[in-house]
Amino acid sequence: MPPSLPPLEAHADASDTRGPRDLGLVMGGGGARAAYQVGFLRHLARRFPNLEIPYITGVSAGAINAAHLASHHGTFLQAADELSCLWGDLTVEDVFRVDGRALALNALRWLAQLIFGGFRGTSGVRGLVDTQPLREYLTEALHAVDGELTGVHQNLRAGGLRAVAISTSSYSTGQSVTWVEGEDIREWERPQRRAVNTCLTVEHIMASAALPLLFPSVELEGAWYGDGGIRLTAPMSPALHLGARRVMAISTRYARSQAEADEPTVFGYPPPAQVAGVLMNSIFLDLLDHDALRLERLNQLLTELPEEKRLGLRPVKLLIHRPSTDLGRLATQYEVQLPRFFRFLTRSLGTRETQSPDFLSLVMFQPDYLRALMEIGEADADANADEVLEFFTGDL
């Protein structure tokens, strides 16, 4: 097992800035690939150890990172260091039960439900795996009291945090629902998406991170919710609704060249893992790119209009940070470390028949893989340090 990442230390010339008061952080999904986001946060923490992010939003696995930052009592440097320790020590067993008996029983229940059509008590299957270990892990890691993220309320009262938003998808109504905790935040409604003011809990995080079919959905206020990336067609909209005008988004999608995009990653009939990977990418990663394109075009239009004709709209400064490495392809190097029975199941879906097993990377909660992602995220941010600095200090 590779050594843990070294503790964070601020640069000798690190700025004491607390950051712009219109700053918003957007962290999307990607399952285990959300560890890459932590690498970027480590870079920020070294550069700006006392940074305050007024508006924090997260969806799916990014909701875990958002909840940690929003509820942590210490400095940004301390929060990023603790977050990297949490991810660096995370294992598959901390996320869901992987013992052969538990996985086999769940698989048999699904099979029975397919065979008997829901008769004779076979309709109770709620997910392929049991995620109770993740619920317990988050309760401890986020220092929740009776499930409530009390640290969020304290940080709101201190003033450094203004609002935090966690997005979910309602299986009961088909809507995208964003749960918001903040000061003087107005709820909003758009076609098939709305916001609800609430007191955030571990259950909101569990719901946002509930991968479709794989993880069981979560009940909130009498309705059932799953992964927030399914219906969130505008991933950056929660940060903008909250008041952010300088948006920093961390993607876990590798920006392939056209030549790379045209190169097949599987030959012959696509296995289930390949199909699942394409579907998951369309849910968790594609929408962020589309939303960014719309925002950039809107910015261009606004700059061409006199202020009195902008209908109250203002340009938004946007920074999107992306991995320099295909995180799906990287997962194949660490697949052998997965628990034996779980590895057997993933291989049965065809994860070894594709050169870029994106589905596998979603559930690759292996410490060596997660630490590699954090190292890549931090190195990528270091390579773009000038761009990051200009984003914080430059004009809108």
DRENDO-1510 file (C-alpha; in Angstrom, 1 decimal, always signed):
<recs>
REC; n; res; u; v; w
REC; 1; MET; +0.0; +0.0; +0.0 .
REC; 2; PRO; +1.4; +3.4; -0.9 .
REC; 3; PRO; +2.2; +5.9; +1.9 .
REC; 4; SER; -0.4; +8.4; +2.9 .
REC; 5; LEU; -0.2; +11.9; +1.4 .
REC; 6; PRO; +2.0; +14.2; +3.5 .
REC; 7; PRO; +0.1; +16.7; +5.7 .
REC; 8; LEU; -0.6; +20.0; +4.1 .
REC; 9; GLU; +1.6; +23.0; +4.8 .
REC; 10; ALA; +0.9; +26.5; +3.6 .
REC; 11; HIS; +3.3; +28.1; +1.2 .
REC; 12; ALA; +5.9; +30.3; +2.8 .
REC; 13; ASP; +4.5; +33.2; +0.7 .
REC; 14; ALA; +0.9; +32.0; +1.0 .
REC; 15; SER; -1.7; +34.7; +0.9 .
REC; 16; ASP; -3.7; +35.4; +4.0 .
REC; 17; THR; -6.7; +36.3; +1.8 .
REC; 18; ARG; -10.1; +35.0; +2.8 .
REC; 19; GLY; -11.1; +35.1; -0.8 .
REC; 20; PRO; -13.7; +37.0; -2.8 .
REC; 21; ARG; -17.1; +37.3; -1.2 .
REC; 22; ASP; -18.9; +36.2; -4.3 .
REC; 23; LEU; -17.0; +32.9; -4.6 .
REC; 24; GLY; -18.9; +29.7; -5.3 .
REC; 25; LEU; -17.6; +26.1; -5.4 .
REC; 26; VAL; -19.3; +23.5; -7.5 .
REC; 27; MET; -18.4; +19.8; -7.1 .
REC; 28; GLY; -20.0; +17.3; -9.3 .
REC; 29; GLY; -20.3; +13.5; -9.2 .
REC; 30; GLY; -18.2; +10.6; -10.3 .
REC; 31; GLY; -18.2; +8.2; -7.4 .
REC; 32; ALA; -14.7; +7.4; -6.3 .
REC; 33; ARG; -13.3; +9.9; -8.8 .
REC; 34; ALA; -14.4; +12.6; -6.4 .
REC; 35; ALA; -11.1; +12.1; -4.7 .
REC; 36; TYR; -9.6; +14.1; -7.6 .
REC; 37; GLN; -11.5; +17.1; -6.3 .
REC; 38; VAL; -9.7; +16.8; -3.0 .
REC; 39; GLY; -6.3; +17.1; -4.8 .
REC; 40; PHE; -7.4; +20.4; -6.3 .
REC; 41; LEU; -8.6; +21.6; -2.8 .
REC; 42; ARG; -5.2; +20.6; -1.4 .
REC; 43; HIS; -3.6; +23.0; -3.9 .
REC; 44; LEU; -6.0; +25.8; -2.9 .
REC; 45; ALA; -5.4; +25.2; +0.8 .
REC; 46; ARG; -1.6; +25.5; +0.4 .
REC; 47; ARG; -2.0; +28.7; -1.6 .
REC; 48; PHE; -4.8; +30.2; +0.5 .
REC; 49; PRO; -4.8; +28.5; +3.9 .
REC; 50; ASN; -7.5; +30.9; +5.3 .
REC; 51; LEU; -9.7; +30.8; +2.3 .
REC; 52; GLU; -13.4; +31.2; +3.0 .
REC; 53; ILE; -15.9; +29.9; +0.4 .
REC; 54; PRO; -19.3; +31.6; +0.9 .
REC; 55; TYR; -21.3; +29.3; -1.4 .
REC; 56; ILE; -20.6; +25.6; -1.5 .
REC; 57; THR; -22.6; +23.2; -3.7 .
REC; 58; GLY; -22.2; +19.5; -4.3 .
REC; 59; VAL; -24.0; +16.6; -6.0 .
REC; 60; SER; -23.4; +12.9; -5.8 .
REC; 61; ALA; -20.0; +12.1; -4.4 .
REC; 62; GLY; -19.2; +15.8; -4.6 .
REC; 63; ALA; -21.8; +16.3; -2.0 .
REC; 64; ILE; -19.6; +14.5; +0.5 .
REC; 65; ASN; -16.8; +16.9; -0.1 .
REC; 66; ALA; -19.2; +19.9; +0.0 .
REC; 67; ALA; -20.6; +18.7; +3.3 .
REC; 68; HIS; -17.2; +18.3; +4.8 .
REC; 69; LEU; -16.0; +21.8; +3.8 .
REC; 70; ALA; -19.2; +23.4; +4.9 .
REC; 71; SER; -19.3; +21.8; +8.4 .
REC; 72; HIS; -15.6; +21.8; +9.3 .
REC; 73; HIS; -14.7; +24.1; +12.3 .
REC; 74; GLY; -11.1; +24.8; +11.4 .
REC; 75; THR; -9.3; +26.7; +8.7 .
REC; 76; PHE; -9.5; +25.8; +5.0 .
REC; 77; LEU; -6.0; +24.3; +5.3 .
REC; 78; GLN; -7.1; +22.1; +8.1 .
REC; 79; ALA; -10.4; +21.1; +6.4 .
REC; 80; ALA; -8.5; +20.1; +3.2 .
REC; 81; ASP; -5.9; +18.2; +5.1 .
REC; 82; GLU; -8.6; +16.2; +7.0 .
REC; 83; LEU; -10.6; +15.6; +3.9 .
REC; 84; SER; -7.5; +14.2; +2.1 .
REC; 85; CYS; -7.0; +11.8; +5.1 .
REC; 86; LEU; -10.6; +10.7; +5.0 .
REC; 87; TRP; -10.4; +9.8; +1.3 .
REC; 88; GLY; -6.8; +8.4; +1.5 .
REC; 89; ASP; -8.0; +5.9; +4.1 .
REC; 90; LEU; -11.3; +5.0; +2.5 .
REC; 91; THR; -11.9; +1.4; +1.4 .
REC; 92; VAL; -14.7; -0.3; -0.4 .
REC; 93; GLU; -15.8; -1.8; +3.0 .
REC; 94; ASP; -16.3; +1.7; +4.3 .
REC; 95; VAL; -18.8; +2.4; +1.5 .
REC; 96; PHE; -20.9; -0.8; +1.2 .
REC; 97; ARG; -20.9; -4.4; +2.3 .
REC; 98; VAL; -18.7; -6.5; +0.1 .
REC; 99; ASP; -18.6; -9.8; +1.9 .
REC; 100; GLY; -19.6; -12.6; -0.4 .
REC; 101; ARG; -22.8; -13.5; +1.6 .
REC; 102; ALA; -24.2; -10.0; +1.5 .
REC; 103; LEU; -23.5; -9.5; -2.2 .
REC; 104; ALA; -24.8; -12.9; -3.1 .
REC; 105; LEU; -28.0; -12.4; -1.2 .
REC; 106; ASN; -28.7; -9.1; -2.8 .
REC; 107; ALA; -28.1; -10.6; -6.3 .
REC; 108; LEU; -30.4; -13.5; -5.5 .
REC; 109; ARG; -33.1; -11.1; -4.3 .
REC; 110; TRP; -32.8; -9.1; -7.6 .
REC; 111; LEU; -33.0; -12.4; -9.6 .
REC; 112; ALA; -36.0; -13.6; -7.6 .
REC; 113; GLN; -37.8; -10.3; -8.2 .
REC; 114; LEU; -37.2; -10.6; -12.0 .
REC; 115; ILE; -38.4; -14.2; -12.0 .
REC; 116; PHE; -41.5; -13.8; -9.8 .
REC; 117; GLY; -42.4; -10.3; -10.9 .
REC; 118; GLY; -42.6; -8.9; -7.3 .
REC; 119; PHE; -44.8; -11.7; -5.9 .
REC; 120; ARG; -44.4; -13.4; -2.6 .
REC; 121; GLY; -42.3; -10.7; -0.9 .
REC; 122; THR; -39.7; -10.3; -3.6 .
REC; 123; SER; -40.4; -6.6; -4.2 .
REC; 124; GLY; -38.3; -5.3; -1.3 .
REC; 125; VAL; -35.0; -5.0; -3.1 .
REC; 126; ARG; -33.8; -1.4; -3.0 .
REC; 127; GLY; -30.2; -1.6; -4.2 .
REC; 128; LEU; -27.5; -4.0; -5.4 .
REC; 129; VAL; -25.4; -3.2; -2.4 .
REC; 130; ASP; -25.9; -2.3; +1.3 .
REC; 131; THR; -24.6; +1.3; +1.9 .
REC; 132; GLN; -25.1; +1.3; +5.7 .
REC; 133; PRO; -21.3; +1.3; +6.2 .
REC; 134; LEU; -21.1; +4.7; +4.3 .
REC; 135; ARG; -23.9; +6.1; +6.4 .
REC; 136; GLU; -21.9; +5.2; +9.6 .
REC; 137; TYR; -18.7; +6.5; +8.1 .
REC; 138; LEU; -20.1; +9.8; +7.2 .
REC; 139; THR; -21.9; +10.2; +10.5 .
REC; 140; GLU; -18.5; +9.9; +12.3 .
REC; 141; ALA; -16.4; +11.8; +9.7 .
REC; 142; LEU; -18.8; +14.8; +9.5 .
REC; 143; HIS; -19.3; +14.8; +13.3 .
REC; 144; ALA; -23.1; +14.7; +12.9 .
REC; 145; VAL; -25.3; +14.9; +16.0 .
REC; 146; ASP; -28.4; +12.8; +15.6 .
REC; 147; GLY; -27.7; +12.9; +11.8 .
REC; 148; GLU; -27.6; +16.7; +11.7 .
REC; 149; LEU; -24.6; +18.5; +10.3 .
REC; 150; THR; -24.3; +21.0; +13.2 .
REC; 151; GLY; -21.0; +22.4; +11.9 .
REC; 152; VAL; -22.9; +24.0; +8.9 .
REC; 153; HIS; -25.1; +26.0; +11.3 .
REC; 154; GLN; -22.0; +27.2; +13.3 .
REC; 155; ASN; -20.1; +28.2; +10.2 .
REC; 156; LEU; -23.2; +30.1; +8.9 .
REC; 157; ARG; -23.4; +32.0; +12.2 .
REC; 158; ALA; -19.6; +32.8; +12.0 .
REC; 159; GLY; -20.2; +34.5; +8.6 .
REC; 160; GLY; -17.5; +32.8; +6.5 .
REC; 161; LEU; -20.2; +30.5; +5.0 .
REC; 162; ARG; -23.3; +32.0; +3.5 .
REC; 163; ALA; -25.0; +28.9; +2.1 .
REC; 164; VAL; -24.5; +25.2; +1.2 .
REC; 165; ALA; -26.6; +23.3; -1.3 .
REC; 166; ILE; -26.9; +19.5; -1.9 .
REC; 167; SER; -28.8; +18.3; -5.0 .
REC; 168; THR; -30.8; +15.1; -5.2 .
REC; 169; SER; -33.2; +13.5; -7.7 .
REC; 170; SER; -36.7; +12.6; -6.6 .
REC; 171; TYR; -37.8; +9.2; -7.7 .
REC; 172; SER; -41.3; +10.0; -6.4 .
REC; 173; THR; -41.9; +13.1; -8.6 .
REC; 174; GLY; -39.1; +13.0; -11.2 .
REC; 175; GLN; -37.8; +16.5; -10.1 .
REC; 176; SER; -34.4; +17.7; -9.3 .
REC; 177; VAL; -34.5; +18.9; -5.7 .
REC; 178; THR; -31.7; +21.0; -4.2 .
REC; 179; TRP; -31.6; +21.2; -0.4 .
REC; 180; VAL; -30.2; +24.5; +0.9 .
REC; 181; GLU; -29.1; +25.6; +4.3 .
REC; 182; GLY; -28.2; +29.3; +4.5 .
REC; 183; GLU; -29.0; +32.7; +5.7 .
REC; 184; ASP; -31.8; +34.6; +4.0 .
REC; 185; ILE; -31.9; +32.2; +1.0 .
REC; 186; ARG; -34.9; +32.3; -1.2 .
REC; 187; GLU; -36.2; +29.1; -2.6 .
REC; 188; TRP; -36.4; +28.9; -6.4 .
REC; 189; GLU; -38.4; +26.9; -8.9 .
REC; 190; ARG; -37.5; +26.1; -12.5 .
REC; 191; PRO; -39.0; +23.4; -14.9 .
REC; 192; GLN; -38.4; +20.1; -13.2 .
REC; 193; ARG; -36.1; +21.5; -10.5 .
REC; 194; ARG; -36.6; +23.4; -7.3 .
REC; 195; ALA; -34.9; +24.3; -4.1 .
REC; 196; VAL; -36.0; +23.6; -0.5 .
REC; 197; ASN; -34.6; +25.3; +2.6 .
REC; 198; THR; -33.8; +22.7; +5.3 .
REC; 199; CYS; -31.4; +21.7; +8.0 .
REC; 200; LEU; -28.9; +19.4; +6.2 .
REC; 201; THR; -28.3; +15.9; +7.5 .
REC; 202; VAL; -26.3; +12.8; +6.7 .
REC; 203; GLU; -29.4; +11.5; +4.9 .
REC; 204; HIS; -29.3; +14.3; +2.4 .
REC; 205; ILE; -25.7; +13.4; +1.6 .
REC; 206; MET; -26.6; +9.7; +1.3 .
REC; 207; ALA; -29.5; +10.5; -1.0 .
REC; 208; SER; -27.4; +12.7; -3.3 .
REC; 209; ALA; -24.7; +10.0; -3.5 .
REC; 210; ALA; -27.1; +7.1; -4.1 .
REC; 211; LEU; -25.8; +5.8; -7.5 .
REC; 212; PRO; -28.8; +4.6; -9.6 .
REC; 213; LEU; -29.8; +1.0; -9.0 .
REC; 214; LEU; -26.4; +0.2; -7.4 .
REC; 215; PHE; -27.1; +2.1; -4.1 .
REC; 216; PRO; -30.5; +2.1; -2.4 .
REC; 217; SER; -32.5; +5.3; -2.5 .
REC; 218; VAL; -33.1; +7.4; +0.6 .
REC; 219; GLU; -36.3; +8.7; +2.1 .
REC; 220; LEU; -36.5; +12.4; +2.8 .
REC; 221; GLU; -39.7; +14.1; +4.0 .
REC; 222; GLY; -41.9; +11.3; +2.8 .
REC; 223; ALA; -40.5; +10.9; -0.7 .
REC; 224; TRP; -37.6; +8.8; -2.1 .
REC; 225; TYR; -34.5; +10.3; -3.5 .
REC; 226; GLY; -31.4; +9.1; -5.4 .
REC; 227; ASP; -28.3; +10.5; -7.0 .
REC; 228; GLY; -28.6; +14.2; -7.6 .
REC; 229; GLY; -26.8; +14.1; -11.0 .
REC; 230; ILE; -29.7; +12.3; -12.7 .
REC; 231; ARG; -32.0; +15.3; -13.2 .
REC; 232; LEU; -29.7; +18.3; -12.5 .
REC; 233; THR; -29.6; +19.7; -16.0 .
REC; 234; ALA; -27.8; +22.9; -14.9 .
REC; 235; PRO; -25.1; +21.8; -12.3 .
REC; 236; MET; -23.9; +25.4; -11.8 .
REC; 237; SER; -27.3; +26.8; -11.2 .
REC; 238; PRO; -27.5; +26.3; -7.4 .
REC; 239; ALA; -24.3; +28.3; -6.9 .
REC; 240; LEU; -25.7; +31.1; -9.1 .
REC; 241; HIS; -29.1; +31.1; -7.3 .
REC; 242; LEU; -27.4; +31.4; -4.0 .
REC; 243; GLY; -25.5; +34.5; -5.1 .
REC; 244; ALA; -22.1; +33.4; -6.5 .
REC; 245; ARG; -20.7; +35.5; -9.3 .
REC; 246; ARG; -17.3; +33.8; -9.4 .
REC; 247; VAL; -17.8; +30.1; -9.9 .
REC; 248; MET; -15.1; +27.4; -9.5 .
REC; 249; ALA; -16.1; +24.0; -10.8 .
REC; 250; ILE; -14.1; +20.8; -10.4 .
REC; 251; SER; -14.8; +18.2; -13.1 .
REC; 252; THR; -13.6; +14.6; -13.0 .
REC; 253; ARG; -13.9; +14.1; -16.7 .
REC; 254; TYR; -10.7; +13.9; -18.8 .
REC; 255; ALA; -10.9; +16.3; -21.8 .
REC; 256; ARG; -10.0; +13.9; -24.6 .
REC; 257; SER; -8.7; +15.2; -27.9 .
REC; 258; GLN; -10.8; +14.5; -31.0 .
REC; 259; ALA; -8.4; +11.8; -32.0 .
REC; 260; GLU; -8.8; +10.2; -28.6 .
REC; 261; ALA; -12.5; +10.6; -28.7 .
REC; 262; ASP; -12.7; +8.8; -32.0 .
REC; 263; GLU; -10.7; +5.8; -30.8 .
REC; 264; PRO; -12.8; +2.9; -29.7 .
REC; 265; THR; -12.4; +1.7; -26.1 .
REC; 266; VAL; -14.1; -1.6; -26.7 .
REC; 267; PHE; -14.1; -4.0; -29.7 .
REC; 268; GLY; -17.0; -6.3; -30.5 .
REC; 269; TYR; -20.4; -6.2; -28.7 .
REC; 270; PRO; -20.2; -3.7; -25.7 .
REC; 271; PRO; -20.4; -5.5; -22.3 .
REC; 272; PRO; -22.7; -4.2; -19.6 .
REC; 273; ALA; -19.9; -2.3; -17.9 .
REC; 274; GLN; -19.3; -0.3; -21.1 .
REC; 275; VAL; -22.9; +0.6; -21.4 .
REC; 276; ALA; -23.1; +1.5; -17.8 .
REC; 277; GLY; -20.0; +3.7; -18.1 .
REC; 278; VAL; -21.5; +5.6; -21.0 .
REC; 279; LEU; -24.7; +6.1; -19.1 .
REC; 280; MET; -23.0; +7.3; -15.9 .
REC; 281; ASN; -20.8; +9.7; -17.8 .
REC; 282; SER; -23.9; +11.2; -19.4 .
REC; 283; ILE; -25.4; +11.7; -15.9 .
REC; 284; PHE; -22.4; +12.9; -13.9 .
REC; 285; LEU; -20.0; +14.6; -16.4 .
REC; 286; ASP; -21.6; +15.7; -19.6 .
REC; 287; LEU; -24.1; +18.1; -18.1 .
REC; 288; LEU; -21.3; +20.2; -16.4 .
REC; 289; ASP; -19.6; +20.7; -19.8 .
REC; 290; HIS; -22.9; +21.7; -21.4 .
REC; 291; ASP; -23.8; +24.1; -18.6 .
REC; 292; ALA; -20.3; +25.7; -18.8 .
REC; 293; LEU; -20.8; +26.2; -22.6 .
REC; 294; ARG; -24.1; +27.9; -22.0 .
REC; 295; LEU; -22.7; +30.1; -19.3 .
REC; 296; GLU; -19.7; +31.2; -21.4 .
REC; 297; ARG; -22.0; +32.1; -24.4 .
REC; 298; LEU; -24.3; +34.0; -22.0 .
REC; 299; ASN; -21.3; +35.9; -20.7 .
REC; 300; GLN; -20.3; +36.8; -24.3 .
REC; 301; LEU; -23.8; +38.1; -25.0 .
REC; 302; LEU; -24.0; +40.2; -21.8 .
REC; 303; THR; -20.7; +41.9; -22.6 .
REC; 304; GLU; -22.1; +43.0; -25.9 .
REC; 305; LEU; -25.2; +44.6; -24.3 .
REC; 306; PRO; -25.4; +47.9; -22.4 .
REC; 307; GLU; -26.2; +47.3; -18.7 .
REC; 308; GLU; -29.7; +48.7; -18.9 .
REC; 309; LYS; -30.6; +45.9; -21.4 .
REC; 310; ARG; -29.3; +43.0; -19.5 .
REC; 311; LEU; -32.5; +42.3; -17.6 .
REC; 312; GLY; -30.7; +42.2; -14.3 .
REC; 313; LEU; -28.3; +39.5; -15.5 .
REC; 314; ARG; -24.6; +39.9; -14.8 .
REC; 315; PRO; -21.5; +38.1; -16.2 .
REC; 316; VAL; -20.1; +35.2; -14.2 .
REC; 317; LYS; -16.4; +34.5; -13.9 .
REC; 318; LEU; -15.9; +30.7; -14.4 .
REC; 319; LEU; -13.0; +28.4; -13.8 .
REC; 320; ILE; -13.3; +24.7; -14.6 .
REC; 321; HIS; -10.6; +22.4; -13.4 .
REC; 322; ARG; -10.2; +19.1; -15.2 .
REC; 323; PRO; -7.9; +16.0; -14.9 .
REC; 324; SER; -5.0; +15.7; -17.3 .
REC; 325; THR; -5.3; +11.9; -17.1 .
REC; 326; ASP; -8.1; +9.5; -18.1 .
REC; 327; LEU; -9.3; +8.4; -14.6 .
REC; 328; GLY; -11.3; +5.6; -16.1 .
REC; 329; ARG; -8.2; +4.0; -17.8 .
REC; 330; LEU; -6.2; +4.5; -14.6 .
REC; 331; ALA; -8.6; +2.4; -12.6 .
REC; 332; THR; -7.5; -0.8; -14.5 .
REC; 333; GLN; -4.1; -0.5; -12.7 .
REC; 334; TYR; -5.7; -0.9; -9.3 .
REC; 335; GLU; -8.6; -3.3; -10.1 .
REC; 336; VAL; -6.7; -6.3; -8.8 .
REC; 337; GLN; -6.8; -4.8; -5.2 .
REC; 338; LEU; -10.5; -4.9; -5.0 .
REC; 339; PRO; -12.1; -7.5; -2.6 .
REC; 340; ARG; -12.2; -10.9; -4.3 .
REC; 341; PHE; -15.9; -11.5; -4.6 .
REC; 342; PHE; -16.7; -7.9; -5.6 .
REC; 343; ARG; -13.9; -8.1; -8.2 .
REC; 344; PHE; -15.5; -11.2; -9.5 .
REC; 345; LEU; -18.8; -9.4; -9.9 .
REC; 346; THR; -17.3; -6.4; -11.7 .
REC; 347; ARG; -15.4; -8.6; -14.1 .
REC; 348; SER; -18.5; -10.5; -14.9 .
REC; 349; LEU; -20.0; -7.2; -16.1 .
REC; 350; GLY; -17.1; -6.9; -18.6 .
REC; 351; THR; -14.8; -4.3; -16.9 .
REC; 352; ARG; -11.8; -6.1; -18.4 .
REC; 353; GLU; -13.2; -6.0; -21.9 .
REC; 354; THR; -12.9; -2.2; -22.2 .
REC; 355; GLN; -9.8; +0.0; -22.2 .
REC; 356; SER; -11.5; +2.7; -20.3 .
REC; 357; PRO; -13.8; +1.1; -17.6 .
REC; 358; ASP; -15.5; +4.3; -16.4 .
REC; 359; PHE; -18.1; +2.2; -14.5 .
REC; 360; LEU; -15.3; +0.5; -12.5 .
REC; 361; SER; -13.8; +3.9; -11.6 .
REC; 362; LEU; -17.0; +4.9; -10.0 .
REC; 363; VAL; -16.8; +2.2; -7.4 .
REC; 364; MET; -13.0; +1.9; -7.1 .
REC; 365; PHE; -12.9; +2.9; -3.5 .
REC; 366; GLN; -9.3; +1.6; -3.0 .
REC; 367; PRO; -6.8; +3.7; -1.0 .
REC; 368; ASP; -4.1; +3.4; -3.6 .
REC; 369; TYR; -6.4; +4.5; -6.4 .
REC; 370; LEU; -7.9; +7.3; -4.4 .
REC; 371; ARG; -4.5; +8.6; -3.3 .
REC; 372; ALA; -3.3; +8.5; -6.9 .
REC; 373; LEU; -6.3; +10.7; -7.9 .
REC; 374; MET; -5.6; +13.2; -5.2 .
REC; 375; GLU; -2.0; +13.4; -6.3 .
REC; 376; ILE; -3.1; +14.0; -9.9 .
REC; 377; GLY; -5.6; +16.6; -8.9 .
REC; 378; GLU; -3.0; +18.5; -6.8 .
REC; 379; ALA; -0.4; +18.3; -9.6 .
REC; 380; ASP; -2.8; +19.5; -12.2 .
REC; 381; ALA; -3.7; +22.5; -10.0 .
REC; 382; ASP; +0.0; +23.2; -9.5 .
REC; 383; ALA; +0.5; +23.2; -13.3 .
REC; 384; ASN; -2.3; +25.8; -13.7 .
REC; 385; ALA; -1.4; +27.8; -10.6 .
REC; 386; ASP; -1.3; +31.1; -12.5 .
REC; 387; GLU; -4.8; +30.6; -13.9 .
REC; 388; VAL; -6.1; +29.8; -10.5 .
REC; 389; LEU; -4.5; +32.9; -9.0 .
REC; 390; GLU; -5.9; +35.1; -11.7 .
REC; 391; PHE; -9.3; +33.7; -11.1 .
REC; 392; PHE; -9.2; +34.7; -7.4 .
REC; 393; THR; -7.5; +38.1; -7.8 .
REC; 394; GLY; -8.6; +39.3; -11.3 .
REC; 395; ASP; -11.7; +41.4; -12.1 .
REC; 396; LEU; -15.0; +39.8; -13.1 .
</recs>
